[in-house]
């Protein structure tokens, strides 16, 4: 809804709606009681399409990147917490071999490790074995990361983050008292 207004293919009514929203929304301190606070939270996977006026009015812009190995291990732990997992499974090793995977990719990989078998019944079934590292290696061969960390989209996101995000050039430095 808050994409750039100069898009020539956009219908006039959409441009008017954006302008009205920007004019009427009290961005700088919403009118509330002294004991109340309002938090405006927005999310997009295309921040470079946002209107400049919106970017200026959002005081903090955080990029949520692909998970690192430690966080992938935590994600795998959550996905597998109700699964029968063999003692040879090393979640840190599984996380290390899935560099560039998103949480969604890891969930798909965890599903693929069952090699197409139907979901297990609520009670234990003798035809299913505990998950082992071999299952993870087989799933790794079948399920690839949905986006490369070096893709054009990820590069555009990182570039936008450098321009507008907290880690970028607009980051406020602590004042220095020493020159």
HUGI-V762228 format. One line per field, one symbol per residue. ss: DSSP state (H for helix, E for strand, C for the rest). burial: b if it has 24 or more other C-alpha atoms within 12 Angstrom, else e. A space follows every 10 residues. Layout:
ss = ???
burial = ???
This chain:
ss = CCECCCCCCC CHHHHHHHHH HHHHCCCCCC CCCCCCCCCC CCCCCCHHHE CHHHHHHCCC CCCCCCCCHH HHHHHHHHHC CCCCECCCCC HHHHHHCCCC CCHHHHHHHH HHCCCCCCCC CCCCCCCCCC ECHHHHHHHH HHCCCCCCCC CHHHHHHHHH HHHHCCCCCC CCCCCCCCC
burial = ebbebeeeee eeeeeeebee ebeeeeeeee eeeeeeeeee eeeeeebbeb eeebbeebee bbbeebbebe bbbebbbeeb eebebeeebe beebbbbbbb bbbebbbbbb bbbbbeeeee eeeeeeeeeb bbbebbbebb eebbbeeeee eeebeebbeb beebbeeeee eeeeeeeee
